Amino acid sequence: MGEKNGLAPPTSQLLSTETSLSDVSKHQLAFLLDNIPELVFIKDCSGRYEYMNAAALASLGFGRDYLNSRTLTIFDLASKPVAECIDKLDRRILAGDRDIYDAEERLVGEDGTTRWYAGTRIILRDQSGAPVGLAGISREITFAKRQETMRRSHASLLEMIVKGQPLKDILTALVQEVEGLLDNVFGSVLMLDEKKLILRSGAAPSLSEAYVSTVDGVPVGPNNGSCGTAAFRRDAVYVSDTCQSPLWADYADIAKQHGLRSCWSTPIFGNNDVLLGTFALYSRSVRMPTEMEKEIIDMATNIAGIAIDRRRAEERVHYMAHHDPLTGLSNRNLFWGQFRRALHEAKRENRLVAITYLDLDNFKQINDVYGHAAGDDVLRAFAERITACIRASDVAVRLGGDEFAIIFSNPIHDEAGILARLEEIRRIVQEPIAQSATALTVTCSMGTAFYPNDGKTPESLLAKADAAMYRAKRDSRDRLKGK
């Protein structure tokens, strides 16, 4: 290209003023510029491009000779959002008072795809020092930018885990971080319900509530979408088209309704290779994940595993500290807090609370005759039977040994109703408990006290119930006594 609108030949402007072209032909320089990965351009002050190397044209989807004999601006070459961003940046630089600018550009295409570029802009001036154009060289840094963002996200999420943030908040932040790193994808975490072997919703902030509720509870098994199948196979399942895959036969309609055409799911594992759930990405396009997307999925799956595993461990520790390991009932540590809370609510609502002390009759003889394993079976069966006879708002407790308690705090209870319920428990407890060689029959003695008539503190009420239970034992056992 020759001079145009006062713009010096581009090759001479790209070199230092002290550099001579006497031994370097323009053809050789053009060849060099067309074979480097950086994007090189020269444009005049009105935005018309005088030169673009092959890499710059390729980044916009054109061949290396596209600019020949054409007078084009960025608005002729790129989508409107990208063109507006570049034009705004270049006009700001031309209006400045510095000759050289380093800049990072975040370009978002019409399809929502994000690309990052870093480079240098140089203002070209005529002999009087007036700006006549702009030269630039830049390179795509999208991968590096994502890696940097991923490292920061990783550190931020681990900090949330260490600080004990709610698991729901951690998983939601994780999904949002992944969605921010990638283009046009929607994330989801499903957590395994081990007892029911189903997947329950953990976090899916960008998916519709209707879709989330539909897949909440998807069974673990073959042909149960990407997530149910990934959990079943314990391996990644990438479905490129949810409308065509046999794995999605039962879910294709709901996926199509919400425009979710592909789904890539990976199982989440904790310590000792325990399955915890799945992490999935959805796309509105029919496609497989890119290598970058796979790498980010692996990162997200790893963090989700750490978060869920840690929370489950904390829950196990808390459960073990407050529950009896043999029967699963609340233990003495948890009992006092539950009792105080029940009395506080009863005082506020002006209603009755009852505490019943239960003790198995002649339990030592069972251990002595049949062994401690049989005694443990009896205790477990006893706990199951009293639990089956009380309401969800009532509390069954193992105080220690063969001593148990029940807090009746349901607002519909009255004294007569509670006593009737206790007689039913006493009858059910007497049903034979099957053993390998025989069946054992046990009985229990009970003592009950009522708030507020028999006392107003947990300690006084439990003491009166305990005393009533001992009177029942003294009166030939297998009895229910009030205060």
C-alpha positions in Angstrom: 0.0 0.0 0.0 1.2 3.5 -0.7 0.6 6.7 1.2 -3.1 7.5 1.6 -4.6 10.4 3.5 -1.2 11.4 4.7 -0.6 7.9 6.2 3.0 6.7 5.8 3.6 3.3 4.3 2.7 0.7 7.0 5.9 -1.3 7.0 8.1 1.7 7.7 5.8 2.8 10.5 6.1 -0.6 12.2 9.9 -0.2 12.4 12.1 2.1 14.5 13.0 5.4 12.8 16.6 4.3 13.0 15.9 1.1 11.1 16.7 1.0 7.4 14.7 -1.1 4.9 17.6 -1.2 2.4 18.3 -4.9 3.0 14.8 -6.0 3.9 12.2 -6.0 1.2 8.6 -5.2 1.8 7.7 -8.6 0.5 9.8 -10.2 3.2 8.3 -8.0 5.9 4.8 -8.8 4.7 5.7 -12.5 4.7 7.0 -12.2 8.2 3.9 -10.4 9.5 1.6 -12.9 7.8 3.3 -15.8 9.6 3.3 -14.7 13.2 0.4 -15.5 15.5 0.0 -11.9 16.7 -2.7 -9.7 15.2 -1.2 -6.7 13.3 -3.1 -3.8 11.8 -2.8 -0.2 10.6 -5.8 2.1 10.3 -6.4 5.8 9.5 -8.1 8.3 11.8 -11.4 7.7 10.2 -11.2 4.0 11.1 -10.4 2.6 7.6 -7.9 -0.2 7.6 -4.8 0.2 5.6 -3.3 -3.1 6.6 -4.2 -6.3 8.4 -2.0 -9.4 8.6 -3.3 -12.9 8.0 -3.8 -13.6 11.8 -5.9 -10.4 12.2 -8.1 -11.2 9.2 -8.4 -14.9 10.4 -9.6 -13.8 13.8 -12.5 -12.1 12.1 -13.2 -15.0 9.8 -11.5 -13.8 6.6 -8.7 -14.9 4.3 -5.3 -13.1 4.1 -6.2 -11.3 0.8 -9.6 -10.1 1.9 -8.5 -6.5 2.5 -6.8 -6.0 -0.8 -8.3 -3.1 -2.8 -11.1 -2.7 -0.2 -11.6 0.3 2.1 -13.2 -1.2 5.2 -13.8 -0.3 8.8 -14.2 -2.6 11.8 -18.0 -2.3 11.4 -17.6 -4.0 8.0 -15.5 -6.8 9.4 -16.9 -7.7 12.9 -20.2 -8.1 14.6 -21.8 -4.9 16.0 -20.9 -5.6 19.7 -17.3 -6.4 18.9 -17.0 -3.5 16.4 -18.4 -1.0 18.9 -15.9 -2.1 21.6 -12.9 -1.9 19.3 -14.0 1.4 17.7 -14.5 3.0 21.2 -11.1 1.9 22.4 -9.3 3.1 19.3 -11.1 6.5 19.3 -10.2 7.0 22.9 -6.5 6.2 22.2 -6.4 8.6 19.2 -7.9 11.4 21.4 -5.2 10.9 24.1 -1.8 12.5 24.5 0.4 9.4 24.6 1.8 7.7 21.5 1.9 4.2 22.9 -0.9 2.4 24.8 -1.0 -1.1 26.3 -4.5 -2.5 26.6 -6.6 -5.6 27.3 -9.8 -6.0 25.3 -12.8 -8.2 26.3 -14.8 -8.8 23.2 -18.2 -10.4 23.4 -19.7 -11.7 20.1 -23.4 -11.8 19.1 -23.6 -15.4 20.2 -22.3 -14.4 23.7 -18.8 -15.9 23.1 -16.2 -14.0 25.1 -12.6 -13.5 23.8 -9.8 -11.6 25.5 -6.9 -9.8 23.7 -3.8 -8.0 25.0 -1.6 -5.8 22.9 -0.1 -2.4 22.1 -1.5 0.5 20.1 0.8 3.2 18.6 -0.4 6.5 17.3 1.0 7.3 13.9 1.8 11.0 13.3 2.8 13.1 10.3 5.8 15.4 10.2 3.9 18.1 12.1 3.0 15.7 14.8 -0.7 15.4 14.0 -2.2 12.0 14.3 -2.8 10.3 11.0 -3.6 6.8 12.1 -3.2 3.9 14.5 -1.0 0.8 14.4 -1.5 -2.1 16.7 -0.3 -5.6 17.5 -2.2 -7.9 19.9 -2.6 -11.5 20.8 -5.5 -13.6 22.1 -5.2 -14.3 25.8 -8.5 -16.0 26.3 -7.0 -19.2 27.5 -4.5 -17.5 29.9 -7.3 -15.2 31.2 -9.5 -18.2 31.9 -6.7 -20.0 33.6 -6.0 -17.0 35.8 -9.7 -16.6 36.6 -9.9 -20.3 37.3 -7.1 -20.1 39.8 -8.7 -17.1 41.6 -12.1 -18.9 41.6 -10.5 -22.1 43.0 -8.9 -20.2 45.8 -12.1 -18.2 46.6 -14.2 -21.4 46.7 -11.8 -23.2 48.9 -11.8 -20.3 51.3 -15.6 -20.5 51.5 -15.2 -24.2 52.3 -12.6 -23.6 55.0 -14.7 -20.8 56.6 -17.7 -23.2 56.8 -20.1 -21.3 54.5 -23.4 -23.1 53.9 -23.1 -25.9 51.4 -25.9 -24.4 49.2 -24.0 -21.1 49.0 -20.7 -22.9 48.1 -22.3 -25.0 45.3 -24.2 -22.0 43.9 -21.0 -19.9 43.9 -19.2 -22.8 42.2 -21.8 -23.1 39.4 -21.8 -19.3 38.9 -18.0 -19.2 38.7 -18.0 -22.0 36.0 -20.8 -20.2 34.0 -18.7 -17.0 34.2 -15.6 -18.8 32.9 -17.4 -20.4 29.9 -19.8 -19.2 27.2 -23.4 -20.1 26.9 -23.5 -22.9 29.4 -25.7 -23.6 32.5 -24.4 -25.6 35.4 -26.0 -27.9 37.9 -25.0 -29.9 41.0 -27.1 -32.9 42.0 -26.4 -34.6 45.3 -26.9 -38.3 46.0 -29.5 -39.5 48.4 -27.8 -42.8 49.5 -30.9 -44.3 51.0 -33.2 -43.8 48.0 -30.5 -43.9 45.3 -31.8 -40.7 43.7 -30.2 -37.4 42.9 -31.5 -34.3 44.6 -30.9 -30.7 43.5 -27.9 -29.0 45.1 -27.5 -25.9 43.0 -28.6 -24.7 39.5 -28.9 -20.9 39.7 -29.3 -20.4 35.9 -31.7 -23.2 35.1 -35.5 -22.6 35.3 -37.2 -23.7 38.5 -39.6 -25.8 36.4 -36.7 -27.8 34.9 -34.9 -28.1 38.2 -38.0 -29.5 40.0 -38.6 -32.0 37.1 -35.1 -33.5 37.4 -35.0 -33.3 41.2 -35.1 -36.9 42.3 -33.9 -38.5 39.1 -33.0 -42.2 39.9 -29.4 -43.4 39.7 -29.4 -45.9 36.8 -28.9 -46.6 33.1 -30.9 -44.4 30.6 -31.7 -41.8 33.3 -30.4 -38.8 31.4 -26.7 -37.7 31.6 -26.6 -37.3 35.4 -28.5 -40.5 36.5 -26.4 -42.5 34.0 -23.1 -40.9 35.1 -23.8 -41.7 38.7 -24.7 -45.3 37.7 -21.6 -45.8 35.5 -19.4 -43.8 37.9 -17.9 -42.2 34.8 -18.4 -39.0 32.7 -21.4 -39.1 30.3 -21.3 -36.5 27.5 -24.6 -36.3 25.5 -24.3 -34.0 22.5 -28.0 -34.1 21.6 -30.6 -34.7 24.3 -33.4 -35.0 21.7 -31.7 -38.0 20.0 -29.8 -39.8 22.8 -31.5 -43.0 24.2 -30.3 -41.9 27.6 -32.7 -39.0 27.4 -35.7 -40.8 26.1 -37.7 -40.1 29.3 -36.5 -36.5 29.6 -36.1 -35.3 26.0 -39.4 -33.3 26.0 -38.6 -31.3 29.1 -35.0 -30.7 27.8 -36.4 -29.5 24.5 -39.0 -27.3 26.1 -36.2 -25.5 28.0 -33.8 -25.4 25.0 -31.2 -27.7 26.6 -29.8 -29.6 23.6 -26.6 -31.1 25.1 -25.7 -32.2 28.6 -22.3 -33.3 29.9 -22.3 -34.8 33.4 -19.5 -36.0 35.6 -19.8 -38.0 38.9 -18.6 -36.3 42.1 -16.6 -38.5 44.4 -15.4 -38.0 48.0 -12.9 -39.7 50.2 -12.5 -43.5 49.6 -14.1 -43.1 46.1 -17.6 -42.6 47.7 -20.1 -41.3 45.2 -21.6 -38.0 46.3 -23.5 -36.7 43.3 -22.9 -35.2 39.8 -21.8 -32.0 38.2 -23.3 -31.1 34.8 -23.1 -28.5 32.2 -26.0 -27.8 29.7 -25.7 -26.0 26.3 -28.3 -24.8 23.9 -26.2 -26.1 21.0 -25.9 -29.7 19.8 -22.3 -30.3 20.5 -19.7 -32.1 22.7 -17.7 -30.2 25.3 -14.4 -28.5 24.3 -11.1 -29.5 26.0 -11.3 -26.2 28.0 -14.8 -27.1 29.1 -13.7 -30.6 30.2 -10.9 -29.1 32.2 -13.2 -26.7 34.0 -15.7 -29.4 34.6 -13.0 -31.5 36.2 -12.0 -28.5 38.4 -15.6 -27.9 39.4 -16.2 -31.6 40.1 -13.2 -31.7 42.4 -14.2 -28.7 44.4 -17.8 -29.9 44.7 -16.5 -33.2 46.0 -14.4 -31.4 48.7 -17.3 -29.2 49.7 -19.9 -32.0 49.9 -17.4 -34.5 51.6 -16.4 -32.0 54.2 -20.0 -31.0 55.0 -21.0 -34.7 55.3 -18.0 -35.3 57.6 -19.1 -32.4 59.8 -22.6 -33.7 59.8 -21.4 -37.1 60.8 -19.3 -35.7 63.7 -22.2 -33.6 64.9 -24.6 -36.6 64.6 -22.2 -38.8 66.5 -21.8 -36.2 69.2 -25.6 -35.9 69.7 -26.9 -39.4 69.0 -26.6 -42.8 70.4 -24.6 -45.0 68.0 -26.5 -48.2 68.8 -30.1 -47.0 68.5 -29.7 -43.8 66.6 -31.8 -41.9 69.2 -30.9 -38.5 70.6 -28.3 -39.0 73.4 -28.1 -37.2 76.8 -26.1 -34.3 75.3 -28.8 -33.5 72.8 -31.7 -34.3 75.3 -31.2 -31.3 77.5 -31.3 -28.8 74.7 -34.3 -30.4 73.2 -36.1 -30.5 76.5 -35.4 -26.8 77.3 -36.6 -25.8 73.8 -39.8 -27.8 74.2 -40.5 -26.1 77.6 -39.7 -22.7 76.2 -42.2 -23.2 73.4 -44.8 -24.6 75.7 -44.5 -21.6 78.0 -44.9 -19.2 75.1 -47.9 -21.1 73.7 -49.4 -22.0 77.0 -49.5 -25.7 76.4 -48.6 -29.0 78.0 -45.3 -31.0 77.8 -44.7 -34.4 79.2 -41.5 -36.2 80.1 -41.6 -40.0 80.4 -38.7 -42.0 81.9 -38.5 -45.7 80.6 -36.4 -48.5 81.9 -36.2 -52.1 80.6 -37.1 -54.7 83.3 -34.5 -57.3 84.1 -32.2 -56.2 81.2 -29.1 -57.5 83.0 -30.4 -61.0 82.9 -30.8 -60.8 79.1 -27.1 -59.8 78.8 -26.0 -62.5 81.3 -28.1 -65.4 79.7 -28.1 -64.5 76.0 -25.0 -62.4 75.6 -24.4 -58.7 74.9 -25.2 -59.1 71.2 -28.7 -60.2 72.1 -28.9 -57.3 74.5 -28.0 -54.9 71.8 -30.7 -56.4 69.5 -33.2 -55.8 72.3 -32.2 -52.2 72.8 -32.4 -51.5 69.0 -35.8 -53.1 68.8 -37.0 -51.2 71.9 -35.9 -47.9 70.3 -37.6 -48.7 67.0 -40.9 -49.6 68.7 -41.1 -46.4 70.8 -40.1 -44.3 67.8 -42.9 -45.9 65.8 -45.4 -44.9 68.5 -44.7 -41.2 68.8 -45.3 -38.2 66.6 -42.6 -36.5 64.6 -42.6 -33.5 67.0 -42.0 -35.8 70.0 -38.5 -36.8 70.9 -37.2 -40.3 71.9 -33.9 -40.3 73.8 -31.5 -43.0 75.1 -30.1 -41.6 78.4 -27.7 -44.5 78.8 -27.7 -48.3 79.4 -31.3 -49.5 79.3 -32.7 -46.1 80.3 -34.8 -44.1 77.8 -36.9 -40.9 77.8 -39.7 -39.5 75.6 -40.5 -35.8 75.4 -44.1 -35.3 74.3 -44.4 -31.7 73.0 -47.0 -31.9 70.3 -49.6 -29.1 71.0 -52.6 -31.5 70.5 -51.5 -33.7 73.4 -53.4 -33.8 76.7 -52.6 -35.9 79.8 -55.1 -38.6 79.0 -53.9 -38.9 75.4 -50.3 -39.2 76.5 -51.1 -41.9 79.1 -53.0 -43.8 76.4 -50.1 -43.6 74.1 -47.7 -44.8 76.8 -49.9 -47.8 77.5 -49.8 -48.6 73.8 -46.0 -48.4 73.9 -45.9 -50.7 76.9 -48.0 -53.3 75.0 -46.0 -53.1 71.8 -42.7 -53.5 73.7 -43.9 -56.8 75.1 -44.2 -58.3 71.6 -41.5 -61.1 71.0 -38.1 -60.0 69.6 -36.8 -62.6 67.2 -33.4 -64.0 67.8 -31.5 -66.6 65.8 -32.3 -69.5 68.2 -35.2 -68.1 70.2 -37.5 -65.1 70.7 -37.1 -62.7 73.7 -39.9 -61.0 75.5 -39.2 -57.9 77.5 -41.2 -55.4 79.5 -40.5 -51.9 80.7 -41.4 -49.6 83.7 -42.4 -46.0 83.0 -42.7 -42.8 85.0 -44.3 -39.6 83.7 -44.3 -36.0 84.8 -46.2 -33.1 83.2 -45.3 -29.4 82.6 -46.4 -27.1 84.2 -48.3 -29.0 87.0 -45.4 -31.2 88.1 -42.5 -28.8 87.6 -41.2 -26.0 85.4 -37.6 -26.9 84.8 -36.1 -29.8 82.8 -34.2 -31.0 85.9 -37.2 -31.0 88.3 -39.5 -32.7 85.7 -37.0 -35.4 84.9 -36.4 -36.1 88.6 -40.1 -36.6 89.2 -40.5 -38.8 86.1 -37.4 -40.9 87.3 -39.0 -41.2 90.8 -42.3 -42.3 89.3 -40.5 -44.9 87.2 -38.8 -46.4 90.3 -42.1 -46.7 92.0 -43.4 -48.7 89.0 -40.4 -51.0 89.3 -41.0 -51.4 93.0 -44.6 -52.3 92.3 -43.7 -55.5 90.3 -42.4 -53.7 87.2 -44.1 -53.5 83.8 -46.1 -50.5 85.1 -46.7 -46.9 84.2 -46.7 -44.4 87.0 -47.4 -40.7 87.3 -45.6 -38.4 89.7 
